[in-house]
Amino acid sequence: MSKVWPEIRLTVNGVLHTVSVPPMKRLLDVLREDLRLTGTKEGCGEGECGSCA
């Protein structure tokens, strides 16, 4: 069975990107895994430190 995810368009650093990702995928993971922008870092991963805010 093939799943079709929603297409999302976003501009990062002035460059337009289009990705198809699962609805619950975190923006952090889209940036790092799909767009290969590994300069984006995760804080505590639990919402405690405030870096995701």
C-alpha positions as CSV (number, residue, x, y, z in Angstrom):
1,M,0.0,0.0,0.0
2,S,1.4,3.4,-1.0
3,K,0.8,6.5,1.1
4,V,0.6,9.9,-0.4
5,W,1.6,12.6,2.1
6,P,0.6,16.3,1.9
7,E,2.9,18.5,-0.1
8,I,4.4,21.4,1.9
9,R,6.1,24.4,0.4
10,L,8.4,26.4,2.6
11,T,11.1,29.0,2.1
12,V,14.3,28.5,4.1
13,N,17.2,31.0,3.8
14,G,15.5,32.5,0.8
15,V,15.2,29.2,-1.1
16,L,11.8,27.7,-1.9
17,H,11.5,24.0,-1.0
18,T,8.7,21.5,-1.7
19,V,8.5,18.3,0.4
20,S,6.0,15.5,0.9
21,V,6.1,14.4,4.5
22,P,3.8,12.6,7.0
23,P,1.5,15.1,8.8
24,M,3.1,14.5,12.2
25,K,6.7,14.9,11.2
26,R,8.5,17.6,13.1
27,L,9.8,20.6,11.3
28,L,13.2,19.9,12.8
29,D,13.2,16.5,11.2
30,V,12.1,17.9,7.8
31,L,14.9,20.5,7.9
32,R,17.6,18.0,8.9
33,E,16.6,14.8,7.1
34,D,14.7,16.0,4.0
35,L,16.4,19.3,3.3
36,R,19.8,18.2,4.6
37,L,20.1,21.4,6.7
38,T,22.1,19.9,9.5
39,G,23.0,23.2,11.1
40,T,19.5,23.0,12.8
41,K,20.0,21.4,16.2
42,E,17.7,19.8,18.6
43,G,17.6,21.0,22.2
44,C,16.5,18.6,24.9
45,G,14.0,16.7,22.7
46,E,11.3,16.9,25.5
47,G,10.1,20.5,25.4
48,E,11.8,21.3,28.7
49,C,14.6,23.6,27.6
50,G,12.6,26.1,25.5
51,S,14.8,25.9,22.4
52,C,11.9,24.7,20.3
53,A,9.8,27.6,21.4
